[in-house]
Amino acid sequence: MSSWRIVPLAVAAFFPALAPLQAAADTSDLRAQLELATTDKDDLSRIEILRRILDAEPGDTKSHQLLIELWLKIQDYDMAESTLEAWPDAPAQLAALTRAQVLRLRDQDVAGAIRVLEAYLKTAPKSVPALEMLVDDLLLTEDHLATLGALDRLVWLQHWPKNLLHRADVKLLLGDYRGAVSDAKAAKKLNPEAEVVKENLPKFERVEEALDTLPPLDKALAANPKEFTTLLTRSWWRRYGYMLDGALADAQAAAALQPDSLMAKIAVARASYMLDKVKAADVRRDSFIDVDKAHSIEAAQAIAQCDLALAANPKDVAQLTKRAIALDDAEQYLLARRDVDAALAIDPKSADAGIAGIQAAVLMGDDAGAATLLRQVEAMKPKKAPLAKALANLANVYLEKSNLVLANELADKSLALQESEPALRVKAAALQRLGKTDEAKAAFARADELKKPEAKP
């Protein structure tokens, strides 16, 4: 705020005895100052001006209300409370909302805030601001039924997408999956372009997809509750559809059947993490599982099948390698490296295991480890096709990491073994970003020539 704007405040500060005599004249000047401070978004000046206005005009309801709102905004809850107490004629809604905020934010007394709001709502059941604040407070608790009740009342008063989606979330927590999907669809119907709808709708589309997929799995497990792979498949779909308690129960049942199964351990850890029962850092330290990494159903099934094979023969190098590749797909790189190390300890000449290890090393950021494994694999003189494919994949990883020189070098190594469209496209993209336009065009053109024609229906 410029200095000339605060002159009236300075005068009032140095001559307080004159204020009562000049109240009527000073108010208009103060209101002009308030307007300027509001334009400047200077909340502290607005507060001081409002206090002076109220000294002159103690019955000004709007100034009282704005002053309390500003105290709350700057988080001076003591002053918000004392200002309210000094205003015996405060509107009941403002008093309830202010006391509830002070209790929750200053005193951390969520239960007290809820009691204040519920008491006020008995006298004013259609108060939308009080219901909105009550919902916010109830969401901090585990009382999902009470939250649902408050949201039912709020939706009845304001049939808005935001409120419907809040209710859908609570229904999800209560296991009313069909009801959650119904509310999400209603929100979309009201305003499909609303940001809150676009942000939240995918979650409920997943719930609906899971609901459509689960019945055959439910039927199969009703017939045979100890079917290991079906339990893990249903656990995946339940987790995908945010049916987390059921997902954890299925994962634990699978783990009880196959205690050494990596997929069962991952499924238990993932569901527990999503339920806030474990911390990611603790699980990674104790079991090498990255619980914050999602994975596809195909990766889960591939890992589970390898688990069963390895339960019968723990030294099966092919299965260890296959599981390492599936673990790479699931972004469980530490576990993949462990399988690679186990496979190479059994068969130091297993090029397939080494190739799987290279990819895991690169993806987890261990470039030095990847380079060491690559030299070992090249010394094994493996078949050209799998090494060429691995090199092309690595080239793409480095392209995504913007290491263009290494991406181009690895693509060239891949192409020297076997010409392929993926390696050419990585090479072309790297060259283009390196400014080598003509070479990039030639590589893109050759990749187009190698592109397999789509099958005709």
FIVO-757558 format. One line per 8 residues: number of its first residue (from 1); their letters; for each residue y, x, z of C-alpha. Coordinates in steps of 0.001 Angstrom, whole numbers. Layout:
residues N
NUM	a	Y,X,Z; ...
//
This chain:
residues 457
1	msswrivp	0,0,0; 3467,1377,-919; 5916,2155,1892; 8440,-580,1007; 5780,-3231,1457; 5227,-2398,5122; 8886,-2314,6198; 8751,-5839,7706
9	lavaaffp	5738,-4785,9768; 7533,-1702,11048; 10595,-3705,12029; 8471,-6245,13891; 6664,-3428,15695; 9858,-1786,16967; 11634,-5015,17917; 8954,-7276,19410
17	alaplqaa	11478,-9146,21551; 13150,-10495,18430; 9947,-11910,16960; 10046,-15351,18687; 13658,-15824,17656; 12940,-14954,14022; 9502,-16612,13716; 10469,-19172,11128
25	adtsdlra	12241,-16627,8952; 9575,-13912,9320; 6633,-16135,8332; 7582,-16413,4680; 8086,-12642,4483; 4744,-12051,6191; 2979,-14387,3796; 4458,-12483,886
33	qlelattd	3196,-9274,2480; -222,-10904,2932; -372,-11769,-747; 422,-8173,-1719; -2140,-6774,731; -4725,-9179,-666; -3990,-7943,-4180; -4391,-4355,-2929
41	kddlsrie	-7670,-5320,-1151; -6209,-3749,2002; -8184,-5602,4671; -6724,-3753,7652; -3178,-4655,6606; -4238,-8243,5966; -5625,-8437,9506; -2393,-7123,11054
49	ilrrilda	-258,-9491,8972; -2456,-12483,9856; -2158,-11687,13551; 1635,-11721,13237; 1542,-14967,11272; -550,-16553,14007; 1841,-15291,16681; 4511,-17276,14876
57	epgdtksh	2344,-20234,13841; -662,-20512,16214; -1748,-23799,14634; -2333,-22278,11173; -6023,-23115,10621; -6396,-21230,7336; -4977,-18023,8806; -7258,-18314,11842
65	qllielwl	-10290,-18734,9612; -9330,-15889,7282; -8704,-13564,10230; -12181,-14213,11641; -13741,-13719,8208; -11956,-10387,7850; -13075,-9186,11287; -16640,-9979,10245
73	kiqdydma	-16140,-8294,6891; -15078,-4994,8483; -17861,-5420,11069; -15624,-5638,14098; -17752,-8284,15776; -16032,-8028,19160; -12689,-8967,17609; -14287,-11746,15561
81	estleawp	-15743,-13172,18756; -12543,-12834,20806; -10461,-14383,18001; -12827,-17341,17939; -12724,-17732,21725; -8920,-17716,21646; -8975,-20627,19179; -10229,-23709,21050
89	dapaqlaa	-9720,-25972,18042; -11876,-23879,15683; -13905,-25993,13219; -17477,-26457,14432; -19015,-24948,11285; -16873,-21806,11451; -17673,-21430,15159; -21425,-21752,14563
97	ltraqvlr	-21458,-19371,11598; -19356,-16789,13438; -21444,-16895,16620; -24658,-16655,14595; -23394,-13605,12702; -22229,-11887,15881; -25589,-12503,17536; -27584,-11230,14576
105	lrdqdvag	-25420,-8328,13448; -23924,-7037,16692; -26538,-8013,19252; -29591,-7862,16945; -30528,-11235,18434; -32013,-13014,15443; -33659,-15673,17604; -30323,-16436,19268
113	airvleay	-28607,-16736,15896; -31291,-19148,14727; -30848,-21293,17846; -27082,-21519,17284; -27513,-22566,13652; -30264,-25077,14391; -28136,-26663,17131; -25196,-27005,14747
121	lktapksv	-27374,-28408,11954; -28483,-31224,14252; -24883,-32413,14160; -24242,-31482,10518; -27574,-31574,8643; -25887,-31277,5240; -24019,-28034,5964; -25043,-25766,3103
129	palemlvd	-23432,-22585,4545; -25280,-23079,7837; -28587,-23718,6052; -28105,-20639,3865; -27444,-18498,6928; -30419,-20051,8731; -32684,-19190,5790; -31386,-15596,5759
137	dllltedh	-32119,-15282,9478; -35548,-16907,9261; -36501,-14518,6460; -36174,-11730,9031; -38946,-13342,11075; -42623,-14046,10473; -42115,-17797,10902; -42809,-18701,7288
145	latlgald	-43344,-22397,8029; -39912,-22702,9636; -38404,-20805,6693; -40094,-23167,4263; -38739,-26146,6178; -35183,-24797,6021; -35565,-24061,2310; -36871,-27565,1644
153	rlvwlqhw	-33639,-28921,3150; -31507,-26428,1222; -33233,-27178,-2093; -32692,-30895,-1494; -28950,-30268,-1085; -28665,-27548,-3742; -31331,-27693,-6426; -30381,-24254,-7696
161	pknllhra	-32569,-21509,-9235; -31797,-19081,-6399; -32961,-21508,-3728; -36065,-22513,-5675; -37057,-18877,-6109; -36519,-18182,-2404; -38839,-21078,-1667; -41353,-19794,-4213
169	dvklllgd	-41441,-16448,-2372; -42118,-18168,950; -44821,-20350,-583; -46409,-17173,-1889; -46517,-15784,1652; -48104,-19017,2878; -50790,-18937,173; -49424,-21922,-1763
177	yrgavsda	-49726,-20134,-5092; -49574,-23228,-7293; -46506,-24417,-5399; -44859,-21026,-5864; -45454,-21110,-9615; -44143,-24673,-9778; -40876,-23694,-8062; -40454,-20674,-10341
185	kaakklnp	-40944,-22859,-13421; -38414,-25358,-12077; -35903,-22529,-11612; -36486,-21387,-15188; -36029,-24916,-16488; -32696,-25208,-14676; -31255,-21973,-16059; -33537,-19626,-18021
193	eaevvken	-30673,-17184,-18605; -29712,-16743,-14943; -30139,-13146,-13760; -32005,-14251,-10640; -34501,-16075,-12875; -34961,-13135,-15247; -35489,-10752,-12327; -38003,-12893,-10445
201	lpkferve	-39897,-14864,-13080; -42302,-12039,-14096; -43724,-11994,-10565; -44672,-15661,-10739; -45997,-15321,-14272; -48402,-12767,-12812; -49376,-15236,-10093; -50133,-17861,-12726
209	ealdtlpp	-52136,-15380,-14823; -54187,-14445,-11777; -54800,-18103,-10920; -56113,-18684,-14430; -58381,-15597,-14292; -59891,-15947,-10811; -62168,-19056,-11054; -65085,-17325,-12884
217	ldkalaan	-64904,-14418,-10430; -64894,-16838,-7509; -67950,-18568,-8941; -69806,-15289,-9501; -69114,-14101,-5951; -70114,-17442,-4512; -73504,-16859,-6130; -73677,-13184,-5144
225	pkefttll	-71135,-12128,-2473; -72327,-8506,-2580; -71613,-7783,-6237; -69649,-4526,-5912; -67819,-4402,-9244; -66978,-8118,-9160; -65481,-7722,-5698; -63273,-4903,-6938
233	trswwrry	-62320,-6867,-10052; -61305,-9872,-7970; -59459,-7596,-5555; -57469,-6213,-8498; -56561,-9654,-9804; -55620,-10916,-6363; -53424,-7894,-5815; -51903,-8358,-9293
241	gymldgal	-51101,-11960,-8383; -49628,-11070,-4947; -52555,-12660,-3104; -52634,-9671,-850; -54703,-10826,2125; -57517,-11844,-204; -57166,-8612,-2171; -57561,-6558,996
249	adaqaaaa	-60571,-8613,2137; -62338,-8074,-1205; -61544,-4351,-1205; -62881,-3960,2324; -66057,-5838,1383; -66540,-3506,-1595; -65947,-448,607; -68559,-1690,3057
257	lqpdslma	-71080,-1868,191; -70171,1565,-1240; -68473,3689,1470; -68036,6685,-865; -66430,4684,-3685; -63039,6087,-4627; -62045,2806,-6276; -62831,837,-3137
265	kiavaras	-60781,3292,-1079; -57880,3044,-3540; -58074,-758,-3511; -58045,-900,295; -55132,1540,466; -53115,-268,-2240; -53488,-3698,-633; -52742,-2297,2834
273	ymldkvka	-49620,-600,1501; -48396,-3758,-207; -48921,-5618,3073; -46844,-2962,4895; -49844,-1948,6987; -49699,1747,5986; -47106,4251,4798; -47442,5972,1419
281	advrrdsf	-46879,9480,2795; -49571,9064,5450; -52174,7829,2975; -51404,10591,480; -51723,13216,3199; -54960,11857,4618; -56845,10708,1510; -54933,12032,-1544
289	idvdkahs	-54381,8445,-2708; -50983,7588,-4197; -50724,4011,-2960; -47432,3325,-4712; -49013,3830,-8147; -50220,705,-9919; -53147,879,-12339; -54743,-1272,-15014
297	ieaaqaia	-57859,-3373,-14551; -59565,-1194,-17175; -58908,1964,-15150; -60153,247,-11981; -63379,-853,-13658; -63961,2578,-15202; -63542,4302,-11833; -65866,1794,-10159
305	qcdlalaa	-68597,2343,-12749; -68371,6107,-12250; -68541,5578,-8483; -71861,3785,-8860; -73258,6494,-11134; -72114,9248,-8761; -73623,7446,-5787; -76971,7928,-7526
313	npkdvaql	-76223,11510,-8654; -73199,13183,-6997; -73545,16290,-9220; -73314,14471,-12542; -70654,16560,-14322; -70205,14005,-17110; -69509,11224,-14603; -67169,13395,-12547
321	tkraiald	-65275,14191,-15723; -65237,10577,-16818; -63935,9515,-13417; -61251,12214,-13518; -60029,10808,-16839; -59987,7271,-15411; -58146,8537,-12326; -55577,10133,-14629
329	daeqylla	-55104,6709,-16231; -54624,5240,-12744; -52024,7949,-11923; -54225,9245,-9106; -53725,12862,-10125; -54724,14504,-6847; -58052,12706,-6900; -58508,13549,-10581
337	rrdvdaal	-57947,17252,-9895; -60465,17089,-7085; -63089,15650,-9441; -62267,18304,-12034; -62665,21068,-9462; -66013,19581,-8385; -67197,19365,-11997; -66158,22940,-12806
345	aidpksad	-67805,24205,-9629; -71078,22716,-10881; -70572,23731,-14515; -67826,26346,-15063; -68198,25922,-18845; -67471,22188,-18924; -64630,22041,-21427; -64340,18260,-21040
353	agiagiqa	-63715,18643,-17316; -61156,21365,-17982; -59338,19164,-20506; -59184,16308,-17991; -57822,18754,-15424; -55102,20006,-17774; -53737,16522,-18243; -53829,15777,-14503
361	avlmgdda	-52037,19043,-13755; -49260,18371,-16240; -48783,14775,-15134; -48484,15783,-11487; -45962,18479,-12380; -48232,21507,-11953; -47355,23276,-15197; -48707,26635,-13994
369	gaatllrq	-52059,25058,-13105; -52161,23364,-16499; -51510,26670,-18285; -54315,28374,-16339; -56775,25600,-17155; -55735,25627,-20807; -56532,29338,-21087; -59910,28734,-19428
377	veamkpkk	-60713,25845,-21763; -59695,27754,-24877; -61980,30611,-23753; -64876,28104,-23607; -64385,27439,-27343; -64842,23689,-27033; -65221,21237,-29880; -62027,20983,-31886
385	aplakala	-61516,17214,-31763; -61306,16694,-27966; -59137,19793,-27464; -56837,18731,-30313; -56468,15292,-28762; -55768,16774,-25321; -53152,19136,-26749; -51461,16243,-28558
393	nlanvyle	-51365,14268,-25321; -49905,17252,-23476; -47328,17758,-26200; -46254,14139,-25724; -45969,14622,-21948; -43686,17609,-22446; -41668,15669,-25027; -41067,12987,-22391
401	ksnlvlan	-40052,15738,-19967; -37569,16991,-22625; -39289,20390,-22848; -38928,20293,-26628; -39955,23868,-27393; -43226,23575,-25473; -43870,20096,-26901; -43522,21512,-30423
409	eladksla	-45709,24526,-29590; -48521,22354,-28181; -48278,19959,-31126; -48691,22929,-33475; -51758,24073,-31495; -53229,20602,-31792; -52523,20440,-35525; -54099,23872,-36065
417	lqesepal	-57339,22455,-34662; -57169,19025,-36300; -54403,17242,-38165; -53558,13924,-36503; -50845,11313,-36607; -50037,11514,-32837; -49526,15283,-32914; -47369,15026,-36046
425	rvkaaalq	-45170,12359,-34474; -44641,14445,-31335; -43820,17464,-33486; -41410,15408,-35609; -39635,13959,-32560; -39292,17391,-30939; -37942,18943,-34150; -35488,16108,-34628
433	rlgktdea	-34082,16553,-31133; -33930,20322,-31725; -31725,19669,-34737; -34316,20692,-37336; -33824,17555,-39408; -35589,18554,-42631; -38730,19759,-40834; -38718,16603,-38713
441	kaafarad	-38519,14389,-41827; -41473,16211,-43369; -43555,15766,-40193; -42668,12058,-39966; -43574,11580,-43625; -46967,13238,-43154; -47616,11136,-40044; -46897,8001,-42081
449	elkkpeak	-49426,9147,-44674; -52075,9564,-41994; -51354,6245,-40325; -54404,4049,-40503; -53815,877,-42501; -54022,-2287,-40432; -57191,-4237,-40910; -56717,-7382,-43002
457	p	-57746,-10677,-41421
//
